[in-house]
Structures are given as structure tokens and as C-alpha cells.
Amino acid sequence: MKLTLVYVVSWTLGLISSLLVSHLYYQEPLSAADLIGFSTLSFVPALLVCSLLYTPGLLWLRQRLGRCEPQMLFPLVSTLLLNAPVISIIGWQAGRTMRGSEALAFTVIFLVMGLVSGIGFVWWCNGKLSLRCGAGG
């Protein structure tokens, strides 16, 4: 249950981040249509990414390492490595079925989701969170 909460929070923070990027970078005013559109279009892919990429990938990494150490590795892996297929698909669709600004907004959603999910996974795994780089205290 705690891991599901981590994924919901990560999706929410990713959504907010993408809306802020759209507003600040492109000088577009935020609207209810943006919120509804991005949340609707990102929810199912986020659900799939969390269940098919983040959870199995991070569980495999924990099993491979024997524990959630080094803690900084988990957010890095979920942000950069596990998001690679999603970012590739978004890049492939940019200019075809979505504008560049939409592609950037969706990329931000998944990068933030990966980072927050990796941090949350470490919290879930250890029951605490310190994000130290080495194995020492």
C-alpha cells in the first residue's frame, strides 16, 4: 500500500511539474483544460510505467544488490534507465501526434515520476530515507 502511495505522489508531482514548465517556459497560462488533458493522458501510461517498469526494475535491482544500498542508485536508475523506453516513445511521437511543448511536458512528467518513485522506493525498502551516496552511515 505504501508503494502505491509513492506512485500516486510521484505522478501528482510529475503532473504539477509539467504544468509549471509549460507555464514558465512557454508563457502559457494554466487552465483547467491543461490540467484535465495532461492528467487524463498521463494517468494510464503512468500506471503502466509504474507496474511494468519501476516496480519490477527496482525490485530486481534490490534483489541483485541484496539491499537498497547505495540509496542514490535507485532514483538514478528509475529516472534515467527505466524511463528510457518512455522517453524514446515520446521523442518518436514529437512532431507526429504531439507538439514539441506537449512532448516536453510529458517528458517532465516521467522524469519527475522516476526520481520521486526511486526515492520513494528506497523509503519503502528501508522504512527510512537518508539518500546517502555511500554504503557508510
N, C-alpha and C positions, 0 to 999 in steps of 0.2 A: 504494500500500500504506500509506503514511504517513497519507493522508486517511482510509482505512478504520479505522486505529488511533485516529485522532482521534474518529471517530464512536462507536466502541466505548467509549472512555473517557468521552465525553460522556453516553452512555446510562447507563453504570455510575454516574457521579457524579449524574446525574438521579435514578436509582433510589434511591441512598443518601440523597439529599436529601429525596425524598418520604417515605421511611421515617422519617427523623428528624423531619420536620414532623408526621407522624402521631403519632409517639411523644411529642414535646414539646408540641405544641399541643392534641392531643386526649387526652393522658394514656392512650393505649392502649399496652399492652405490645407490643413487637415479637415476632413469631413467624415460624416457618418458613413458615407458610401465607401471611402477608403478603408475604414475600419472593418466594415462588413465584408467588403470584397477581399481584402487580404486575409482576414480571419477565415472566411469560408474557403478560399482557395488554398490556404496553407494548412488547414487542420488535417485533412486526410493524408497529404504527403508527410506531415509531421508525425502522425500516428504510425505510418508505415516505417518511417526512418527510425523512430524510437523502438519499435518492436522488431524490425528486421536488421537494423544496423547497429544502433547504440547498445542495446541490451546484450545481444549475442557477442558483439565485438568486445565490449568492456568486460563481460564475464569471462570470455576466452583469455583476455589479457591478464585478468586477475588470477585465473587458473594457471596460466603459463608462468607468471611471476611468483605465485604462491601466496600473494597478499597484495594489497593496494599500495605498494611502495615501488618506486618513488611516486609520490602523490601527484606531482605536476605532470607526469606522463599521461595520466588518464584524460585530463582536459585537452591536452595537445593532440592525443590520438583521436578523440571524438570530434574535435574541431577540424583538424586537417586531414586525417586519413579516412575516417568513417564518413565524412561529408563529401569526399571526392566524387563518388558516383552522382550525388545530388547536384553538386556544383557543375559537373560535366553536363548533366541534362539541362540545367538552367542555361548554361552557356550555349548549348546547342540550339535551344529554343529562342534565345535572344535574337530579335530581328525577324523571327518566323511567326511565332504566335504571341509574343510579348515584346513590349518596347524595352529599350535599354534600361530605363528608370525602373520598370517593373522587375526586370531581371536582377538589378542591383538590390532592390528591396527584398526579393525572395532570397538572394544570396545572404544578405544580412540576417534574415530570419534564421537560416540554418546554421550560419557561423555562430551566432549568439546561442542558439539552441545547443550546438555541440559543446561550446565552452561551459555553459551552465549545467548541461547534462553530465559532463565529465566531472565537474566539481561536485555535483550532487551525488554522483555515483561513489566518489571517494567518501563522502559523508555517510552514505548508505552502507558502504562496505565496512568502514571503521567505527561508525557510530559517533564520530567526531570529525572535525575539519581543521587542519592547520596549514595545508598546502606547502609543506616544506619541500625543498628541492632534493635533498639527500635522504639517505636512509636513517641518518642520525637524528637525535632529538633537538 
